[in-house]
């Protein structure tokens, strides 16, 4: 029969572990990611003696984590969505600051120029009024250039942030794989390594603030981590690496996330990334910033084209034709998909026949997919509307697309017509006498 001394000793030792664990809980009350721990006590096997079984005392069997897997996953998911929205909102605020209202805005500069033209119409030979028109036109062009330059700076800073996010994701993935190895080795003792499990959960929570993940536990205690729905970022003790790359058209202004694993590179769809600050930054770069650039470029191209067309109809103070008032940046050729097999290239211009397309321009990029050498479809990226064409040149939203070379079925191109319009926008001449405000016909 166990002695009273043995029973008392077991109780003291077991409750000593309880007190030690309670003290550890108190010490870590403010520790990020710490899960409260609890000692599991079990009665010792009783011994039969005479009239029945007599207890042998108590043992501290192990230390358990008091946590909920469901709540842990929910916290990580909520933090992931919040991080994406917060990061995107921050970038949108920066973009909004590039378009001030009031007298410093593009609208005010445009109104000032049109008002100055009204003054010249009332006094066409007044050199002072002509000078004011050129000054207002120059100010408008300068504001377009300034906004374009600021957007380029914003994009440059954004690329640095994206690169930083990728480095953090790769670092966390490597650390999670290392902790998986430690947990797997420690599980061989039959006890759960609570502190390592807390450490891994905290790293996964932090990883979710950068990119949303899903996790699948393994029987050996390791945890596999997946991004973009199904891409394995961490498989047991092995971690993959992610990187930024250009899209299928080699577009330097668009970024996609890729994963390298076993010598293969897999491109991840931006939509499937869901939450995380990286997702928010990619969405801003590829959608919000691109849309803002298209709106700015479309405004400059439409305004500049219409003003130039009208100015080219008039005569200057010496009775000579002058041509354009504004110089605009070129409309770049369409970007061919890297997988194209044909020799075609596409030149883009504002439609001039049967009428000017300046008023029909839409602020969007366009994807062209060929079904034959001169047939295919044009998809407006902003709303997905598809328009077919059966011959070239093809026309869409005031743009004329001229094809040179031969396209094969399946070849794709991306038309981004507004990117360079504002970068070099300027007034074509400096002399007020060259302003063409006189009609070529005198009654």
TIKOL-640890 format. One line per field, with one value per residue (C-alpha): residue number from 1; residue in three letters; x, y, z negated. Coordinates in pm, 1 decimal. Example, Ala and Ser with C-alpha at 12.3 -4.5 7.8 and 13.67 -1.06 7.14 Angstrom:
BEGIN
i: c(1|2)
aa: c(Ala|Ser)
c1: c(1230.0|1367.0)
c2: c(-450.0|-106.0)
c3: c(-780.0|-714.0)
//
This chain:
BEGIN
i: c(1|2|3|4|5|6|7|8|9|10|11|12|13|14|15|16|17|18|19|20|21|22|23|24|25|26|27|28|29|30|31|32|33|34|35|36|37|38|39|40|41|42|43|44|45|46|47|48|49|50|51|52|53|54|55|56|57|58|59|60|61|62|63|64|65|66|67|68|69|70|71|72|73|74|75|76|77|78|79|80|81|82|83|84|85|86|87|88|89|90|91|92|93|94|95|96|97|98|99|100|101|102|103|104|105|106|107|108|109|110|111|112|113|114|115|116|117|118|119|120|121|122|123|124|125|126|127|128|129|130|131|132|133|134|135|136|137|138|139|140|141|142|143|144|145|146|147|148|149|150|151|152|153|154|155|156|157|158|159|160|161|162|163|164|165|166|167|168|169|170|171|172|173|174|175|176|177|178|179|180|181|182|183|184|185|186|187|188|189|190|191|192|193|194|195|196|197|198|199|200|201|202|203|204|205|206|207|208|209|210|211|212|213|214|215|216|217|218|219|220|221|222|223|224|225|226|227|228|229|230|231|232|233|234|235|236|237|238|239|240|241|242|243|244|245|246|247|248|249|250|251|252|253|254|255|256|257|258|259|260|261|262|263|264|265|266|267|268|269|270|271|272|273|274|275|276|277|278|279|280|281|282|283|284|285|286|287|288|289|290|291|292|293|294|295|296|297|298|299|300|301|302|303|304|305|306|307|308|309|310|311|312|313|314|315|316|317|318|319|320|321|322|323|324|325|326|327|328|329|330|331|332|333|334|335|336|337|338|339|340|341|342|343|344|345|346|347|348|349|350|351|352|353|354|355|356|357|358|359|360|361|362|363|364|365|366|367|368|369|370|371|372|373|374|375|376|377|378|379|380|381|382|383|384|385|386|387|388|389|390|391|392|393|394|395|396|397|398|399|400|401|402|403|404|405|406|407|408|409|410|411|412|413|414|415|416|417|418|419|420|421|422|423|424|425|426|427|428|429|430|431|432|433|434|435|436|437|438|439|440|441|442|443)
aa: c(Unk|Unk|Unk|Unk|Unk|Unk|Unk|Unk|Unk|Unk|Unk|Unk|Unk|Unk|Unk|Unk|Unk|Unk|Unk|Unk|Unk|Unk|Unk|Unk|Unk|Unk|Unk|Unk|Unk|Unk|Unk|Unk|Unk|Unk|Unk|Unk|Unk|Unk|Unk|Unk|Unk|Unk|Unk|Unk|Unk|Unk|Unk|Unk|Unk|Unk|Unk|Unk|Unk|Unk|Unk|Unk|Unk|Unk|Unk|Unk|Unk|Unk|Unk|Unk|Unk|Unk|Unk|Unk|Unk|Unk|Unk|Unk|Unk|Unk|Unk|Unk|Unk|Unk|Unk|Unk|Unk|Unk|Unk|Unk|Unk|Unk|Unk|Unk|Unk|Unk|Unk|Unk|Unk|Unk|Unk|Unk|Unk|Unk|Unk|Unk|Unk|Unk|Unk|Unk|Unk|Unk|Unk|Unk|Unk|Unk|Unk|Unk|Unk|Unk|Unk|Unk|Unk|Unk|Unk|Unk|Unk|Unk|Unk|Unk|Unk|Unk|Unk|Unk|Unk|Unk|Unk|Unk|Unk|Unk|Unk|Unk|Unk|Unk|Unk|Unk|Unk|Unk|Unk|Unk|Unk|Unk|Unk|Unk|Unk|Unk|Unk|Unk|Unk|Unk|Unk|Unk|Unk|Unk|Unk|Unk|Unk|Unk|Unk|Unk|Unk|Unk|Unk|Unk|Unk|Unk|Unk|Unk|Unk|Unk|Unk|Unk|Unk|Unk|Unk|Unk|Unk|Unk|Unk|Unk|Unk|Unk|Unk|Unk|Unk|Unk|Unk|Unk|Unk|Unk|Unk|Unk|Unk|Unk|Unk|Unk|Unk|Unk|Unk|Unk|Unk|Unk|Unk|Unk|Unk|Unk|Unk|Unk|Unk|Unk|Unk|Unk|Unk|Unk|Unk|Unk|Unk|Unk|Unk|Unk|Unk|Unk|Unk|Unk|Unk|Unk|Unk|Unk|Unk|Unk|Unk|Unk|Unk|Unk|Unk|Unk|Unk|Unk|Unk|Unk|Unk|Unk|Unk|Unk|Unk|Unk|Unk|Unk|Unk|Unk|Unk|Unk|Unk|Unk|Unk|Unk|Unk|Unk|Unk|Unk|Unk|Unk|Unk|Unk|Unk|Unk|Unk|Unk|Unk|Unk|Unk|Unk|Unk|Unk|Unk|Unk|Unk|Unk|Unk|Unk|Unk|Unk|Unk|Unk|Unk|Unk|Unk|Unk|Unk|Unk|Unk|Unk|Unk|Unk|Unk|Unk|Unk|Unk|Unk|Unk|Unk|Unk|Unk|Unk|Unk|Unk|Unk|Unk|Unk|Unk|Unk|Unk|Unk|Unk|Unk|Unk|Unk|Unk|Unk|Unk|Unk|Unk|Unk|Unk|Unk|Unk|Unk|Unk|Unk|Unk|Unk|Unk|Unk|Unk|Unk|Unk|Unk|Unk|Unk|Unk|Unk|Unk|Unk|Unk|Unk|Unk|Unk|Unk|Unk|Unk|Unk|Unk|Unk|Unk|Unk|Unk|Unk|Unk|Unk|Unk|Unk|Unk|Unk|Unk|Unk|Unk|Unk|Unk|Unk|Unk|Unk|Unk|Unk|Unk|Unk|Unk|Unk|Unk|Unk|Unk|Unk|Unk|Unk|Unk|Unk|Unk|Unk|Unk|Unk|Unk|Unk|Unk|Unk|Unk|Unk|Unk|Unk|Unk|Unk|Unk|Unk|Unk|Unk|Unk|Unk|Unk|Unk|Unk|Unk|Unk|Unk|Unk|Unk|Unk|Unk|Unk|Unk|Unk|Unk|Unk|Unk|Unk|Unk|Unk|Unk|Unk|Unk|Unk|Unk|Unk|Unk|Unk|Unk|Unk|Unk|Unk|Unk|Unk|Unk)
c1: c(0.0|137.4|244.2|99.8|445.1|455.5|104.7|190.4|516.3|337.5|82.4|354.8|551.0|242.9|111.8|459.9|430.8|88.4|230.4|525.6|289.6|62.6|364.9|467.9|116.1|133.5|481.0|363.0|31.9|146.7|346.7|218.6|95.5|130.7|-135.1|-227.6|-98.6|-250.9|-104.1|-286.5|-306.9|-380.4|-437.7|-184.9|-308.9|-458.7|-320.9|-546.3|-498.0|-734.3|-1079.7|-1023.5|-801.0|-608.2|-490.9|-124.1|-127.1|-118.7|111.6|158.0|129.3|188.1|131.1|-148.4|-213.0|-550.1|-635.8|-887.5|-775.5|-1088.7|-1032.4|-664.8|-754.7|-1025.3|-787.3|-535.0|-802.1|-946.7|-601.5|-522.7|-830.8|-776.0|-410.4|-504.3|-769.7|-549.5|-252.6|-467.5|-643.0|-307.9|-196.9|-530.4|-489.1|-145.1|-290.9|-571.7|-316.3|-174.9|-500.5|-564.9|-884.8|-940.0|-704.6|-416.0|-605.5|-609.7|-969.1|-879.5|-584.8|-806.8|-1072.4|-811.2|-686.3|-1035.8|-1115.8|-795.6|-904.6|-1229.9|-1030.6|-829.3|-1149.2|-1263.9|-926.8|-740.4|-460.9|-385.5|-39.9|-100.9|-410.9|-219.5|63.2|-185.0|-322.8|26.1|99.5|-221.8|-157.9|196.1|67.5|-184.6|82.0|315.0|45.6|-16.1|358.4|383.5|99.2|250.2|591.9|435.5|252.7|583.8|738.0|443.1|483.3|856.7|794.5|524.8|769.0|1002.4|718.7|623.5|983.2|993.6|672.7|818.2|1132.9|926.6|708.9|1011.9|1175.7|864.2|816.7|1173.4|1129.5|800.8|970.7|1249.9|1001.0|814.2|1136.9|1183.5|823.7|847.6|1160.2|1011.5|687.5|885.1|893.1|516.1|458.8|352.2|615.7|374.3|610.3|714.4|349.9|278.7|578.5|458.4|102.3|235.9|450.9|153.0|-56.8|216.3|247.7|-126.4|-85.6|133.3|-44.9|-351.5|-281.2|-452.8|-292.4|-312.7|-165.7|34.4|52.6|410.7|312.0|429.9|199.5|182.4|103.6|-64.6|-117.7|-335.4|-574.3|-346.9|17.9|244.2|451.8|560.3|543.1|654.3|1016.8|1058.2|982.9|924.6|1027.3|800.1|908.2|768.4|760.7|606.6|280.3|222.0|291.3|617.1|448.8|701.5|420.5|233.6|350.4|247.7|349.6|527.2|651.0|964.6|948.5|1143.1|1280.9|937.1|789.6|415.8|228.4|-35.9|-360.3|-394.3|-758.9|-676.2|-428.9|-731.4|-601.0|-267.6|-79.2|93.1|-247.8|-360.0|-44.8|-73.8|-438.2|-350.6|-58.5|-230.7|-579.6|-613.7|-291.1|-334.9|-691.5|-577.9|-302.9|-552.8|-791.7|-513.2|-374.7|-717.0|-792.1|-464.6|-496.3|-858.9|-797.7|-470.9|-607.3|-921.5|-731.4|-465.0|-725.6|-897.1|-570.7|-449.1|-748.4|-649.8|-389.1|-137.6|-91.2|114.5|-149.5|38.1|-79.3|98.6|-21.8|-51.7|-67.3|33.4|298.7|186.6|376.5|353.6|93.3|305.7|271.4|73.4|264.7|284.7|234.8|560.7|408.9|312.4|424.6|346.2|543.2|266.2|303.1|26.6|52.2|-206.2|-335.8|-640.0|-896.6|-918.0|-1158.0|-1448.9|-1438.9|-1206.2|-1213.3|-1096.5|-1442.3|-1493.5|-1176.8|-1232.8|-992.0|-895.9|-636.8|-740.0|-649.7|-646.6|-676.1|-629.9|-831.7|-670.4|-427.0|-674.0|-962.5|-1010.7|-1159.4|-1082.3|-1158.4|-1191.3|-1006.9|-1206.3|-1543.4|-1461.5|-1672.7|-1562.6|-1582.2|-1502.7|-1320.9|-1305.6|-1043.3|-758.2|-715.3|-954.2|-1125.0|-1234.3|-1340.9|-1185.5|-858.5|-732.9|-521.8|-298.7|-136.4|194.2|341.3|140.8|-51.3|-115.5|-432.0|-400.7|-156.1|-240.6|-154.4|-214.6|-288.3|-204.0|-258.6|-230.3|92.3|327.4|85.7|138.2|509.6|618.2|312.2|416.6|332.8|464.2|585.0|670.8|580.9|233.3|225.6|215.6|-118.3|-361.5|-686.3|-767.2|-995.0|-851.0|-1152.0|-1246.6|-1588.1)
c2: c(0.0|344.6|533.3|867.3|1015.9|901.8|1030.8|1367.5|1388.5|1321.6|1591.6|1844.8|1766.5|1773.3|2099.0|2245.6|2195.8|2358.5|2662.3|2679.1|2675.4|2936.3|3160.2|3116.3|3217.7|3530.9|3618.0|3594.2|3773.8|4047.6|3822.2|3841.1|3500.2|3322.3|3061.0|2997.3|2661.7|2412.7|2113.4|1787.0|1586.2|1215.2|994.0|718.6|364.2|233.5|-75.8|-358.5|-419.3|-614.8|-456.6|-263.8|-42.1|234.4|538.9|608.2|984.7|1215.2|1279.7|1581.9|1408.2|1691.2|2061.4|2149.5|2464.0|2625.5|2758.9|2722.2|2622.8|2780.0|3114.1|3111.2|3066.3|3331.5|3585.8|3522.0|3553.8|3874.8|4027.3|3930.6|4103.3|4410.3|4438.2|4429.2|4698.4|4915.6|4902.1|4972.2|5261.8|5414.6|5405.2|5544.4|5841.3|5908.7|5888.6|6126.4|6382.4|6395.6|6545.8|6860.3|7054.5|7428.0|7663.9|7415.6|7143.9|7037.2|7155.8|7510.5|7519.7|7392.6|7653.8|7931.0|7830.4|7822.5|8161.9|8301.7|8174.9|8367.5|8687.7|8626.0|8567.0|8914.3|9075.5|8840.4|9088.1|9171.5|9027.9|9048.3|8829.2|8587.5|8570.8|8489.5|8198.6|8053.0|8100.3|7924.4|7641.8|7602.9|7593.3|7324.1|7113.0|7159.9|7036.4|6729.3|6656.7|6713.3|6474.1|6214.9|6249.3|6220.6|5905.4|5761.7|5837.7|5675.3|5369.1|5354.4|5367.0|5106.1|4868.4|4903.6|4820.3|4517.5|4394.2|4439.1|4236.5|3954.2|3944.4|3926.8|3645.7|3441.0|3496.8|3391.3|3083.5|2972.6|3028.9|2835.7|2541.7|2551.0|2554.2|2267.0|2068.2|2149.8|2060.1|1733.4|1635.3|1740.4|1549.3|1226.2|1271.0|1225.2|1580.1|1884.3|2162.5|2437.5|2731.7|2617.7|2579.0|2931.4|3059.5|2893.9|3024.1|3375.5|3352.8|3226.7|3515.1|3758.0|3586.1|3635.4|4010.1|3995.4|3725.5|3520.4|3153.2|2824.9|2556.5|2176.6|1990.1|1669.7|1369.5|1446.7|1786.0|1994.1|2234.6|2292.8|2645.5|2729.6|3061.5|3157.6|2875.5|2584.0|2685.5|2526.0|2792.6|2553.5|2175.2|2026.2|2130.0|2264.1|2625.8|2767.0|3115.8|3378.5|3657.7|3945.4|3923.4|4101.0|3975.4|3762.6|4066.0|4163.8|4486.0|4674.7|4858.5|4544.0|4299.7|3940.5|3708.7|3389.2|3089.2|2887.2|2522.0|2223.2|2429.4|2540.7|2892.1|2920.3|3247.7|3316.1|3486.8|3816.9|3745.1|3419.3|3595.1|3738.2|3919.1|4047.9|4371.5|4225.1|4159.4|4514.9|4661.4|4445.8|4542.4|4908.7|4882.1|4673.6|4824.4|5152.8|5317.2|5187.4|5323.8|5662.8|5676.8|5591.8|5862.8|6121.1|6016.3|6000.6|6355.3|6486.2|6298.1|6399.3|6763.1|6790.8|6618.5|6833.3|7158.7|7062.8|6973.3|7307.9|7502.6|7342.2|7492.5|7852.0|8106.4|8290.4|8666.7|8654.8|8459.3|8130.6|7785.5|7669.6|7323.2|7188.9|7392.7|7101.9|6838.3|6509.9|6199.4|5910.5|5637.5|5323.4|5012.1|4726.3|4490.9|4137.7|3838.3|3658.9|3335.5|3477.5|3276.3|3521.3|3820.3|4079.0|4415.7|4665.2|5042.5|5254.8|5601.6|5819.8|5755.2|6032.1|5882.9|5902.1|6136.8|6216.9|5960.0|6203.1|6235.0|5857.3|5768.8|5546.8|5530.7|5165.8|4921.7|4666.9|4301.5|4181.2|3809.8|3697.7|3411.2|3457.9|3683.7|3976.0|3859.8|3839.6|4009.9|4319.0|4310.9|4635.5|4562.1|4795.3|4625.4|4310.5|4411.4|4215.6|4349.3|4139.0|4256.1|4094.0|4309.8|4546.4|4824.1|4761.4|5043.4|5057.2|5355.1|5616.6|5424.9|5278.3|4962.6|4898.9|4556.3|4494.3|4150.0|3830.6|3723.3|3359.2|3230.5|3264.6|3557.0|3821.6|4189.6|4448.5|4804.3|5069.8|5391.6|5659.0|5586.4|5829.3|6103.4|6331.2|6268.8|6496.7|6719.3|7076.1|7383.7|7351.7|7713.5|8015.5|8315.8|8466.6|8563.0|8193.4|8136.9|8041.9|8217.5|8363.7|8192.6|8104.6|8248.3|8617.6|8718.9)
c3: c(0.0|90.3|-216.0|-315.0|-263.9|99.2|164.9|10.9|206.8|535.6|455.1|374.8|691.2|915.4|776.5|797.3|1176.5|1165.9|985.1|1224.1|1522.0|1362.4|1304.4|1666.2|1777.8|1563.8|1692.1|2054.4|2014.1|2256.6|2490.0|2848.8|2966.6|2632.4|2553.7|2192.4|2070.3|1829.3|1648.9|1701.3|1378.2|1354.2|1051.3|1004.7|1049.2|726.0|553.3|432.8|64.6|-145.2|-131.4|200.0|415.9|243.9|444.9|498.0|536.8|840.8|1138.3|1365.7|1702.0|1950.1|2023.2|2268.3|2475.5|2416.7|2760.0|3041.9|3390.1|3538.0|3363.2|3458.7|3827.0|3804.9|3653.2|3929.9|4201.1|4057.0|4024.9|4383.9|4527.8|4309.5|4416.1|4786.3|4748.2|4527.6|4764.8|5069.9|4895.1|4803.5|5167.8|5288.9|5054.7|5200.9|5550.8|5455.3|5337.9|5692.4|5819.9|5613.2|5662.6|5681.6|5856.7|5846.4|6031.4|6394.8|6433.3|6328.8|6571.3|6851.8|6774.7|6768.2|7112.3|7264.3|7109.8|7257.4|7601.8|7555.7|7498.3|7815.3|8012.1|7907.4|7994.9|8234.3|8313.0|7949.8|7875.3|7501.4|7529.7|7751.7|7496.6|7221.0|7428.4|7472.8|7103.1|7005.3|7252.5|7122.2|6762.4|6853.9|7026.3|6728.0|6487.7|6699.7|6700.8|6325.5|6246.4|6480.1|6312.5|5966.1|6073.4|6195.2|5855.3|5681.5|5901.8|5826.1|5450.2|5493.0|5660.8|5364.1|5125.3|5333.6|5329.9|4952.1|4913.4|5121.4|4907.9|4589.3|4727.0|4828.5|4490.4|4298.9|4517.2|4444.9|4070.9|4065.5|4241.3|3980.6|3691.3|3856.7|3838.9|3470.3|3389.6|3580.0|3387.7|3053.7|3107.6|3078.7|2701.8|2682.8|2552.8|2752.3|2776.6|2676.5|2716.9|3065.7|3164.5|3038.6|3230.6|3551.4|3511.0|3459.9|3774.5|3973.7|3839.4|3946.6|4284.6|4338.9|4299.3|4611.5|4812.0|4726.6|4662.4|4591.3|4374.3|4356.9|4057.5|4099.9|3870.0|3763.3|3621.1|3919.7|4099.2|4476.2|4592.2|4924.6|5102.4|5400.1|5306.4|5392.5|5437.2|5170.4|5000.1|4722.6|4746.7|4417.8|4373.0|4727.8|4826.7|5175.0|5283.7|5439.6|5671.8|5876.0|6252.2|6549.2|6695.3|7005.9|7227.1|7057.0|6943.1|6724.8|6542.5|6436.8|6168.9|6103.0|5821.7|5921.0|5723.1|5787.9|5685.2|5817.4|6104.7|6222.8|6218.1|6154.5|6206.4|5942.6|6032.6|5848.1|5764.9|5585.8|5356.0|5172.4|4862.1|4735.2|4793.6|5101.8|5258.8|5180.8|5336.0|5648.5|5693.0|5661.5|5903.0|6169.1|6146.0|5955.6|6069.4|6424.1|6438.6|6306.7|6569.1|6842.4|6724.0|6719.3|7056.7|7216.7|7097.6|7236.9|7567.2|7626.8|7535.4|7724.0|8034.4|8055.3|7993.2|8247.6|8509.8|8465.7|8449.0|8772.2|8956.8|8877.2|8978.2|8762.0|8745.4|9066.0|9256.0|9248.5|9139.7|8827.2|8739.0|8386.8|8067.5|7841.0|7881.2|7728.8|7633.1|7881.9|7863.9|7814.2|8025.1|7875.3|7646.2|7794.3|7566.3|7491.0|7627.4|7969.8|8271.2|8552.6|8682.7|8643.0|8472.2|8406.4|8442.7|8263.4|8354.4|8296.9|8568.9|8828.9|9086.1|9144.7|8844.9|8557.3|8281.0|8010.0|7854.2|7844.8|7654.0|7348.8|7051.6|7084.9|7210.2|7474.7|7524.1|7885.0|7961.6|8322.9|8466.3|8807.5|8989.7|8993.9|8773.8|8402.8|8098.4|7893.8|7521.1|7329.0|7004.6|6776.4|6828.5|7028.4|7330.6|7638.8|7996.2|8300.0|8612.5|8955.0|9125.2|9048.7|8966.0|8677.5|8488.3|8126.0|7910.4|8140.6|8184.9|8510.6|8492.3|8793.5|8825.7|8998.4|9042.0|9007.5|8696.5|8617.1|8456.6|8079.7|8087.2|7828.6|7788.5|7519.1|7627.9|7366.6|7564.9|7295.8|7110.1|7282.1|7385.3|7084.7|7031.8|7319.4|7347.7|7427.2|7635.4|7990.4|8028.7|7816.5|8034.7|7975.1|8343.9|8432.1|8260.6|8539.2|8451.5|8794.1|9044.9|9388.2|9575.7|9582.9|9708.8)
//
